[in-house]
Amino acid sequence: MINEKKPKIWYGGDYNPDQWEKDVWDEDLRMFKLAGIDVATLNVFAWAKNQPDEDSYDFGWLDEMMDKLHADGVGVCLATSTAAHPAWMARKYPDVLQVDFNGNKRKFGGRHNSCPNSPTFRKYSVRMAEKLAERYKDHPALLIWHINNEYGGAGNCYCDNCEAAFRVWLKERYGTIEAVNRAWNTAFWGHIFYDFEDIVLPSGRSEEWHGANGRTETNFQGLSLDYMRFHSDSLLDCYKLEYEAVKKHTPEIPVTTNLMGAFKKLDYHKWAKHMDVVSWDNYPRFDTPHSYTAMMHDLMRGLKAGQPFMLMEQTPSQQNWQPYNSLKRPGVMRLWSYQAVARGADTVLFFQLRRSVGACEKYHGAVIEHVGHEHTRVFRECAELGAELGKLGDKLLDSRMKAKVAILFDWENWWAIEMSSGPTIALKYVTEAHKFYDALYRAGIAADVVSVEADLSDYDLVIAPVMYMVKQGVAAKLEKFVEAGGSVISTYFSGIVNETDLVTLGGYPGELRKLFGIWAEEIDALLPTQRNRIVLSDNALGSKPEYECGMICDLIHSEGAEVKAVYGDDFYRGMPALTVNKFGAGEAWYLATSPEAEFLQEWLPQLCASRGIKPLVPATPEGVETTIRSKDGQDYLFILNHKADSVTVELGEHSGINLLTDVPVQGGSTELAGYDVQIIKLEK
């Protein structure tokens, strides 16, 4: 359990007393008490303060603050401070500086500014982590380690150290240069390599360029895919070195680093294997769909098989780096905090506790505003939430969510799709996955978002949107799942390539062809102004006889699958658009095109119902979100109203006690005010 040393939902966030004079510290601590803050994240960007030169270390400020926080009952999430190297390091050891996509060596500045394969960076970052662990290993305030911060936030590095390390990485992965040539199909354009020393990083100086919509294009997808893998692994190696340094002295203290939801550059499934607990930073825009935020929480929870996660950062009010930095309306901060808890968070932490006085985040929201006192709307809302979380105590801690639907999400598949040479730049992997998630969310049907490596045995329905890359063993795994009685859905542009982006010959969808009982002969890419139609042959699949579709249309032939819908237009009018194949005791659905949202919103709940998968409440009004967390046989129903207006929610047979108000909830329905939340301890 994350919260073992402080058994409640942790409440607090990033605190930077190193940026303030000491006369501010005591005033901050006074207001922390008023707000119910009981955890502070320290030392995130204090490397330059802690180590003013190569041989000197000064932790005096940190000693004092650790003691002060502990005396006030506040625990510490202690960061290792290595997310920005000091200026002296850049001046004395230029190997620490990154080289950009076009071959330009960076100068000192920004953050995440270190080459992950710099011997200098690795040496001093590990030394800093170890010194902190040695110093604070027995400090009673220490709750959890926070390694670095938001890894991967800067550009990739293309320096000589990275190039040399990439060659070593390739030798370990492939063994021989002949295997590399086969994997990348280097006979194309005469790119055959004779020695690992011939291989250079794919960049603006070699194989890649920035194309339409900022998308990175490449001549050799296999090479570029491996560089993405290598870059993710390089940063992971840096994390692991610091992890091992602190674990050597504090083996019982959990370790994390803050992830960033669907952050493209790093394969979080691989990272999560080396994290004691997943934590992440949630920064939706004012207009971000609530279902997308929910999907990101579920994605983070799914990284460690449903284990509760930490909400490491969110803003109490407004952000400062988006084009339009709207305020969170009254009640929304509380609502979005509980949305995280509803989906598996056992902490509610902010960036930041006090607003910075200068530089680029001085207008980013904080619990304590620039005015410096507690008489603000934001502080009052934070204090009210702090009191509620204190009242909840440990009731929800380490509770889990149960779902019978899984959506497969794979980072390497994402990379491969979006550096593919066609069929359309409009195809965005996360967007397509979200379409399926959103349809389930609107229906109040719980879904996990999991890796292709996940155990599927507890699910009844598995959705694999745009499974362009089929990794070794995945096709057999899906076949076994369906044979045993499960249902699976896959879509357009699936089953095309293997893990090195080589096409699986013999007809699309490659290794998935037998499971789905179809052959995709061609793939049509529609312009944004073009549409086709899905014409249903089975009226039970939707409320209308036809729906719009577009972007991609696979031209498929049935090879045993039952045709449930056909295309309505173009030269492939009448060809299958939706099929289902009986396979063992289960069934495999193939959706050959990207349909309008209404079709998924009607079809998926009906398919779930046919599998006995029910919504959490009888009907979910628009703007209402529901989840259930369970612990020791007790279920807790969360109901969140994302609308400014009040709403009535039908509960069916559910009844119980609202933990936030102690008011009984019964009679078949409950009413929520605008932006309100109910957590109902259900009667057994």
C-alpha positions in Angstrom: 0.0 0.0 0.0 1.4 3.4 -1.0 0.1 5.1 2.2 1.3 2.7 4.8 3.3 5.3 6.8 0.4 7.8 6.6 -2.8 5.9 6.3 -5.1 8.3 4.5 -5.4 9.8 1.0 -2.3 12.0 0.9 -3.0 15.7 0.3 -0.4 18.3 -0.7 2.0 18.8 -3.5 5.2 20.3 -4.8 6.7 22.8 -2.4 9.8 24.9 -3.2 11.0 26.6 0.0 14.5 26.8 -1.6 13.1 29.6 -3.8 12.0 31.7 -0.8 13.5 33.4 2.2 13.0 31.7 5.5 10.5 34.3 6.8 8.0 32.8 4.4 8.4 29.2 5.6 6.6 29.5 8.9 3.7 31.3 7.2 3.4 28.5 4.6 3.3 25.9 7.4 0.6 27.8 9.1 -1.5 27.7 6.0 -0.7 24.1 5.3 -2.5 23.3 8.5 -5.5 25.3 7.6 -5.7 23.5 4.2 -5.3 20.0 5.7 -2.1 19.5 3.7 -0.1 16.5 5.1 2.4 15.7 2.3 4.9 18.0 0.6 7.1 17.1 -2.4 10.6 18.7 -1.8 13.8 19.1 -3.7 12.5 18.6 -7.3 14.8 21.2 -8.9 17.3 22.0 -6.1 20.4 20.3 -7.6 22.2 23.6 -8.2 21.5 24.7 -4.6 22.5 21.4 -3.1 25.7 21.1 -5.1 27.3 24.5 -5.8 30.4 22.9 -7.3 31.9 19.6 -8.2 33.0 18.7 -4.7 30.7 20.6 -2.3 27.3 19.7 -1.0 25.0 21.8 1.2 21.8 20.3 2.4 21.3 22.7 5.3 18.0 24.2 3.9 16.6 20.7 3.3 17.6 19.5 6.8 15.7 22.4 8.3 12.6 22.0 6.1 12.4 18.2 6.6 12.5 18.8 10.4 9.9 21.6 10.2 7.5 19.6 8.1 7.8 16.5 10.4 7.2 18.7 13.5 3.9 19.9 11.9 2.8 16.4 10.9 3.6 16.8 7.2 5.3 13.8 5.4 7.8 14.3 2.6 7.9 12.9 -0.9 11.6 13.5 -1.5 12.8 14.2 -5.0 16.4 13.6 -6.1 16.7 17.0 -7.7 18.3 15.6 -10.9 15.8 17.0 -13.5 18.1 20.0 -14.3 21.9 19.9 -14.0 23.8 22.8 -12.5 25.5 25.5 -14.6 29.0 24.5 -13.4 28.5 21.0 -14.8 27.6 22.3 -18.3 30.6 24.6 -18.3 33.1 22.0 -17.1 31.7 18.9 -18.7 30.0 19.7 -22.1 29.3 16.0 -22.7 26.3 16.5 -20.4 24.6 18.8 -23.0 22.2 17.4 -25.5 22.5 17.6 -29.3 19.3 18.3 -31.1 17.5 16.8 -34.1 19.5 19.0 -36.5 22.9 18.3 -34.9 23.2 21.5 -32.9 24.8 21.3 -29.4 22.6 22.9 -26.8 23.9 25.3 -24.2 23.0 25.4 -20.6 19.3 26.2 -20.0 15.8 24.9 -19.6 15.3 21.6 -17.7 15.6 17.9 -18.7 18.6 19.4 -20.3 21.0 16.4 -19.8 22.1 13.8 -22.3 20.9 10.4 -20.8 24.0 8.7 -22.1 26.4 11.3 -20.7 28.9 9.6 -18.3 29.1 12.9 -16.4 25.3 13.1 -15.9 25.1 9.5 -14.8 28.0 9.8 -12.4 26.7 13.0 -10.6 23.0 12.2 -10.6 23.6 8.8 -9.0 26.0 10.4 -6.5 23.3 13.0 -5.6 20.7 10.3 -5.1 22.9 8.3 -2.9 24.0 11.3 -0.7 20.3 12.1 -0.2 19.5 8.5 0.7 22.4 8.3 3.1 21.4 11.5 4.8 17.7 11.0 5.1 17.3 7.2 5.4 16.2 7.4 9.0 14.3 10.7 8.8 10.7 10.1 10.1 9.3 12.6 7.5 10.4 10.5 4.5 7.4 8.7 2.9 8.5 8.0 -0.7 11.3 8.8 -3.2 10.6 10.8 -6.3 13.3 10.2 -8.9 14.1 13.1 -11.3 10.9 14.7 -12.7 8.8 14.2 -15.8 11.4 12.3 -17.8 11.5 12.9 -21.5 10.1 16.4 -21.4 12.9 17.8 -23.5 13.9 16.7 -27.0 15.7 13.5 -27.8 19.5 13.5 -27.9 21.6 12.8 -31.0 25.1 13.3 -29.6 28.1 11.0 -30.2 27.6 9.3 -26.8 24.1 8.4 -27.7 25.2 7.1 -31.1 27.8 4.9 -29.5 25.3 3.7 -26.9 22.7 3.0 -29.7 25.2 0.7 -31.4 25.7 -1.3 -28.2 22.0 -1.5 -27.7 21.5 -2.9 -31.2 24.2 -5.5 -30.6 22.4 -6.6 -27.5 19.0 -6.7 -29.3 20.0 -8.3 -32.6 23.4 -9.9 -32.1 24.7 -9.5 -35.6 24.7 -6.8 -38.3 23.1 -9.3 -40.6 20.1 -9.5 -38.3 19.9 -5.7 -38.2 19.9 -5.6 -42.0 17.0 -8.1 -42.2 15.0 -6.3 -39.5 15.2 -2.9 -41.2 15.1 -4.2 -44.8 18.2 -2.2 -45.6 18.4 -3.6 -49.1 16.0 -0.9 -49.8 17.8 2.2 -51.3 21.1 0.4 -50.8 21.4 1.0 -47.1 23.1 -2.3 -46.3 25.3 -2.0 -43.2 28.7 -3.8 -43.1 29.5 -3.0 -39.5 27.7 -1.6 -36.4 30.0 1.4 -36.8 28.2 2.2 -40.0 25.0 2.9 -38.2 24.1 6.5 -37.3 21.2 7.9 -35.4 18.1 8.7 -37.4 17.8 12.5 -37.3 17.4 15.6 -39.5 20.9 14.9 -40.7 20.2 11.3 -41.8 16.9 9.5 -42.2 14.2 11.7 -40.7 12.5 15.0 -41.2 9.6 16.9 -39.7 6.6 16.6 -42.1 3.0 17.6 -42.1 1.3 18.5 -38.8 4.7 18.3 -37.0 4.9 14.6 -37.6 8.3 13.0 -37.8 8.8 11.2 -41.1 11.4 8.6 -41.8 12.9 6.6 -44.7 13.4 3.5 -42.5 10.7 2.9 -39.9 12.6 0.0 -38.4 15.6 2.1 -37.7 13.5 5.0 -36.2 11.4 2.6 -34.1 14.5 1.1 -32.6 15.8 4.6 -31.8 12.6 5.4 -30.0 13.0 2.2 -28.0 16.6 3.0 -27.3 15.8 6.6 -26.2 13.1 5.3 -23.8 15.5 2.7 -22.5 18.3 5.2 -22.1 16.2 7.4 -19.8 14.9 4.3 -18.0 18.5 3.3 -17.3 19.1 6.7 -15.7 16.0 6.2 -13.6 17.1 2.7 -12.6 20.6 3.9 -11.5 19.0 6.4 -9.1 16.4 3.9 -8.0 19.2 1.5 -7.1 21.1 4.2 -5.3 18.3 5.1 -3.0 17.1 1.5 -2.5 20.6 0.6 -1.3 20.0 2.7 1.8 16.2 2.7 2.1 15.0 -0.7 0.8 11.6 -0.3 2.6 10.8 3.2 1.2 8.8 3.1 -2.1 10.2 4.8 -5.2 8.4 6.5 -8.1 8.8 9.1 -10.8 6.0 11.2 -12.3 4.7 10.1 -15.6 2.5 12.1 -18.0 -0.4 10.0 -19.2 -0.3 9.3 -22.9 3.2 10.8 -23.3 4.5 9.5 -26.6 8.3 9.4 -26.1 8.5 6.8 -23.3 7.1 3.2 -23.2 5.5 3.5 -19.8 4.5 -0.2 -19.8 8.2 -1.0 -19.7 8.9 1.8 -17.1 6.2 0.6 -14.7 8.0 -2.7 -14.2 10.7 -0.7 -12.4 8.5 1.5 -10.3 7.2 0.6 -6.9 4.2 2.8 -7.5 3.0 4.7 -10.6 2.5 8.4 -10.2 1.4 10.9 -12.9 0.7 14.5 -13.6 -2.8 15.4 -14.8 -3.2 18.7 -16.7 -6.4 18.6 -18.8 -7.4 21.7 -20.7 -10.6 23.6 -20.0 -12.2 21.8 -23.0 -10.5 18.3 -22.6 -13.3 15.7 -22.8 -13.8 14.3 -19.3 -13.7 10.8 -20.8 -10.2 11.5 -22.1 -9.0 12.4 -18.6 -10.7 9.3 -17.3 -8.9 7.2 -19.9 -5.6 8.6 -18.8 -6.3 7.7 -15.2 -7.2 4.2 -16.3 -4.1 4.0 -18.5 -1.9 4.9 -15.5 -3.8 2.5 -13.2 -3.4 -0.3 -15.8 0.4 0.1 -15.9 0.7 -2.1 -12.7 -2.3 -4.4 -13.1 -4.8 -2.2 -11.3 -2.6 -1.1 -8.4 -3.6 2.3 -7.0 -1.5 5.2 -8.3 -0.4 8.6 -7.1 -1.9 11.8 -8.6 1.5 13.6 -8.3 0.5 16.9 -9.9 -2.5 18.9 -10.9 -3.2 22.6 -10.6 -5.5 24.0 -8.0 -6.7 26.7 -10.4 -5.1 27.4 -13.8 -2.1 26.3 -15.9 0.3 28.6 -17.6 1.7 26.8 -20.6 -1.4 26.2 -22.7 -2.7 28.6 -25.4 -5.7 29.6 -23.2 -5.2 29.1 -19.5 -8.7 29.2 -18.1 -9.5 29.2 -14.4 -11.0 26.1 -12.9 -14.6 27.1 -12.1 -15.7 26.9 -8.5 -16.1 23.2 -7.6 -14.1 21.9 -10.6 -10.8 21.4 -8.7 -12.6 19.2 -6.1 -14.5 17.4 -8.9 -11.4 16.6 -10.9 -9.5 15.6 -7.7 -12.2 13.0 -6.9 -12.2 11.9 -10.5 -8.6 10.7 -10.0 -9.6 9.0 -6.7 -12.6 7.4 -8.4 -10.3 5.8 -10.9 -7.6 4.6 -8.5 -5.6 7.5 -7.0 -4.6 7.2 -3.4 -3.2 10.7 -3.3 -4.3 14.2 -4.3 -1.2 16.4 -4.9 -0.8 19.7 -6.6 1.8 21.6 -8.4 2.3 23.9 -6.6 1.7 24.8 -3.0 3.0 28.4 -3.3 3.2 30.3 -6.5 6.6 31.1 -7.8 7.6 34.8 -7.8 9.4 34.7 -11.2 10.2 32.8 -14.4 7.9 30.8 -16.6 5.6 29.2 -14.0 4.9 32.3 -11.9 1.3 32.3 -13.2 0.7 28.6 -12.7 -1.9 28.1 -10.0 -1.1 27.3 -6.4 -2.8 26.7 -3.1 -1.1 29.8 -1.8 -1.5 32.7 -4.3 0.8 35.7 -4.8 -1.3 37.6 -2.3 0.2 35.3 0.3 -2.8 34.7 2.6 -5.6 32.2 3.0 -8.5 34.6 2.1 -8.8 33.5 -1.6 -11.4 31.3 -3.4 -8.8 28.8 -4.4 -7.4 28.4 -0.9 -10.9 28.0 0.6 -11.7 25.3 -1.9 -8.4 23.5 -1.2 -9.1 23.7 2.6 -12.6 22.2 2.1 -11.2 19.3 0.1 -8.5 18.8 2.6 -11.1 18.5 5.4 -13.1 16.0 3.3 -10.1 13.8 2.6 -9.2 13.9 6.3 -12.7 12.7 7.1 -12.5 9.8 4.5 -9.4 8.5 6.4 -8.2 5.1 5.1 -11.6 3.8 3.9 -10.7 3.8 0.3 -7.0 3.1 0.5 -5.7 0.3 -1.7 -9.2 -0.4 -3.0 -9.4 -1.8 -6.5 -11.6 -1.4 -9.6 -13.2 -4.3 -11.4 -13.9 -4.3 -15.2 -15.0 -6.9 -17.7 -13.8 -4.9 -20.7 -10.1 -4.2 -21.5 -8.8 -1.8 -24.1 -5.3 -2.8 -25.3 -2.8 0.1 -25.5 0.7 -0.2 -26.8 3.4 2.5 -27.1 5.5 0.8 -29.7 2.3 0.3 -31.9 1.6 4.0 -31.4 5.2 4.9 -32.6 4.9 2.6 -35.6 1.5 3.9 -36.7 2.5 7.5 -36.6 5.8 7.1 -38.4 4.2 4.9 -41.1 4.5 6.0 -44.7 0.7 6.3 -45.1 -2.1 5.6 -45.4 -3.1 9.0 -43.9 -1.8 11.6 -41.6 -5.2 11.9 -40.0 -4.7 8.5 -38.2 -3.9 9.2 -34.5 -3.6 6.2 -32.3 -4.7 7.8 -29.0 -7.6 9.5 -30.7 -8.9 6.2 -32.2 -8.5 4.4 -28.8 -10.3 7.2 -27.1 -13.3 6.8 -29.4 -13.9 3.3 -28.1 -13.3 4.3 -24.5 -15.6 7.3 -24.8 -18.5 5.1 -26.0 -18.1 2.9 -22.9 -17.6 5.8 -20.6 -20.9 7.4 -21.8 -22.7 4.2 -21.1 -21.3 3.9 -17.6 -19.4 0.7 -18.4 -16.1 0.2 -16.7 -13.0 -0.5 -18.9 -9.4 -1.2 -18.0 -6.6 0.1 -20.3 -3.9 -2.4 -20.4 -0.8 -3.7 -22.1 -0.7 -6.4 -24.8 1.3 -8.4 -22.2 -1.6 -8.2 -19.6 -3.4 -11.3 -18.4 -6.8 -11.2 -20.2 -8.4 -14.1 -18.4 -10.6 -11.9 -16.2 -12.2 -10.0 -19.1 -15.2 -10.9 -21.3 -14.5 -8.3 -24.0 -11.1 -7.1 -25.3 -10.8 -4.2 -27.7 -7.6 -3.8 -29.7 -8.0 -0.6 -31.7 -5.7 -0.1 -34.7 -3.4 -3.0 -33.8 -1.1 -2.2 -36.7 1.9 -3.9 -35.1 1.3 -7.5 -33.9 4.0 -8.4 -31.5 5.3 -12.0 -31.1 2.8 -14.2 -29.3 0.0 -11.6 -29.3 -2.1 -13.2 -32.1 -1.9 -16.6 -30.4 -2.9 -15.0 -27.1 -6.0 -13.4 -28.6 -6.9 -16.7 -30.3 -6.7 -18.5 -26.9 -8.8 -15.8 -25.3 -11.5 -16.1 -27.9 -11.4 -19.9 -28.0 -12.1 -19.9 -24.3 -15.3 -17.8 -24.8 -14.1 -14.2 -24.9 -15.1 -11.6 -27.5 -12.5 -9.4 -29.2 -12.8 -6.3 -31.4 -10.1 -5.1 -33.7 -10.2 -2.4 -36.4 -9.0 -0.9 -39.7 -5.3 -0.9 -40.3 -4.6 -3.9 -38.0 -2.3 -6.9 -38.4 0.0 -5.2 -40.9 3.5 -5.4 -39.6 5.7 -7.2 -37.0 7.9 -5.6 -34.3 10.5 -4.2 -36.7 7.8 -2.8 -39.0 8.2 -5.4 -41.7 4.9 -6.3 -43.4 3.5 -9.7 -42.6 3.2 -11.3 -46.0 0.2 -13.4 -47.1 -2.5 -10.8 -46.8 -3.8 -8.4 -44.2 -4.5 -8.6 -41.3 -1.5 -10.9 -41.2 -1.4 -13.1 -38.1 -4.9 -12.0 -37.2 -6.4 -13.3 -40.4 -7.5 -16.6 -39.1 -9.0 -15.2 -35.9 -11.2 -12.6 -37.7 -12.0 -14.8 -40.7 -11.3 -12.0 -43.2 -8.8 -10.8 -45.8 -8.2 -7.1 -46.3 -7.2 -6.7 -50.0 -6.8 -2.9 -50.0 -6.8 0.1 -47.7 -8.5 3.3 -48.8 -7.6 6.7 -47.2 -10.4 9.3 -47.4 -9.8 13.0 -47.5 -11.2 15.0 -44.6 -14.0 16.1 -46.8 -15.0 12.6 -47.9 -17.4 10.3 -46.1 -18.7 6.8 -46.7 -21.6 4.9 -45.0 -21.9 1.8 -42.9 -25.1 0.1 -43.9 -26.3 -2.4 -41.3 -27.6 -5.8 -42.2 -28.6 -6.5 -38.6 -30.8 -3.7 -37.2 -30.1 -4.9 -33.6 -26.6 -3.3 -33.9 -27.8 0.3 -33.8 -30.8 2.5 -33.7 -30.4 3.6 -37.4 -30.0 1.5 -40.6 -26.8 3.3 -41.5 -24.0 5.5 -40.1 -21.3 7.7 -41.5 -17.7 6.6 -41.6 -14.4 7.9 -43.0 -10.7 8.4 -42.7 -9.8 4.8 -43.5 -11.8 2.0 -45.2 -10.3 -1.5 -45.3 -11.6 -3.4 -48.4 -12.2 -6.8 -46.9 -13.5 -10.2 -48.0 -15.1 -12.7 -45.7 -13.2 -15.9 -45.2 -15.8 -17.4 -42.9 -16.8 -14.3 -40.9 -20.5 -13.3 -40.9 -21.0 -9.9 -42.5 -22.9 -7.5 -40.2 -22.6 -4.3 -42.2 -21.4 -3.2 -45.7 -20.2 0.0 -47.3 -22.8 2.2 -48.8 -20.8 4.2 -51.3 -17.9 4.3 -53.8 -16.6 1.4 -55.9 -16.5 -0.9 -52.9 -20.2 -0.4 -52.1 -21.5 -3.7 -50.8 -18.2 -4.9 -49.4 -18.1 -5.8 -45.7 -17.6 -3.0 -43.2 -18.3 -5.0 -40.0 -17.9 -8.7 -39.5 -18.0 -11.2 -36.7 -16.2 -14.6 -36.8 -17.1 -17.5 -34.5 -13.9 -18.9 -33.1 -14.0 -21.6 -30.6 -16.5 -20.6 -27.9 -16.1 -16.9 -28.6 -16.3 -14.4 -31.4 -14.0 -11.9 -33.1 -15.4 -8.6 -34.5 -13.6 -6.6 -37.2 -14.6 -3.0 -37.8 -13.1 -2.1 -41.2 -13.6 1.7 -41.0 -13.6 4.6 -38.5 -17.3 5.2 -37.8 -19.1 8.3 -36.5 -19.2 8.4 -32.7 -22.9 7.6 -32.5 -22.4 4.1 -34.0 -19.9 3.1 -31.3 -22.1 4.7 -28.6 -25.0 2.4 -29.6 -23.2 -0.7 -30.8 -20.7 -1.2 -27.9 -23.2 -1.1 -25.0 -25.4 -3.6 -26.9 -22.5 -5.9 -27.5 -21.6 -5.6 -23.8 -25.1 -6.4 -22.8 -25.0 -9.6 -24.9 -22.0 -10.6 -22.9 -23.7 -9.9 -19.6 -21.6 -6.7 -19.0 -23.8 -4.1 -17.4 -23.4 -0.4 -16.7 -22.7 0.5 -13.0 -26.0 2.3 -12.7 -29.1 1.7 -14.9 -28.7 4.9 -16.9 -25.9 7.4 -17.0 -27.0 10.9 -17.9 -24.8 13.0 -20.2 -22.0 14.6 -18.2 -22.2 12.1 -15.3 -19.3 9.7 -14.6 -19.6 6.6 -12.4 -17.0 4.1 -11.0 -16.8 1.5 -8.3 -13.8 0.9 -6.0 -13.9 -2.2 -3.9 -12.0 -3.2 -0.7 -12.5 -6.2 1.6 -15.8 -7.1 0.1 -17.1 -3.5 0.4 -18.1 -1.5 -2.8 -17.9 2.3 -3.0 -19.9 3.9 -5.8 -18.5 7.2 -7.1 -20.9 9.5 -9.0 -19.4 12.7 -10.5 -21.4 15.4 -12.2 -19.3 17.3 -14.7 -22.1 19.7 -15.6 -22.8 23.1 -14.0 -26.4 22.1 -13.6 -27.9 19.7 -11.1 -28.7 16.2 -12.3 -30.7 13.2 -11.1 -29.1 9.8 -11.4 -31.1 6.6 -11.3 -29.4 4.1 -9.0 -31.6 1.0 -9.5 -31.1 -1.3 -6.6 -28.1 0.6 -5.2 -28.4 2.3 -1.8 -26.1 3.2 1.0 -24.4 6.2 2.8 -22.8 9.1 1.1 -19.3 9.2 2.8 -18.9 12.9 2.2 -22.1 14.0 3.9 -23.1 11.0 6.0 -26.6 11.2 4.4 -28.4 8.0 3.4 -28.9 7.5 -0.4 -31.8 5.3 -1.2 -35.1 5.3 -3.0 -33.8 4.4 -6.4 -32.2 7.8 -7.4 -30.0 10.6 -6.1 -29.5 14.2 -7.1 -26.2 15.9 -7.5 -25.7 19.7 -7.7 -23.5 21.1 -10.4 -19.9 19.8 -10.3 -20.8 17.7 -7.2 -19.5 14.3 -6.2 -21.0 11.5 -4.2 -19.1 8.5 -2.8 -21.7 6.0 -1.7 -20.8 3.1 0.6 -23.1 0.6 -0.9 -25.2 -1.7 1.2 -24.2 -5.3 0.8 
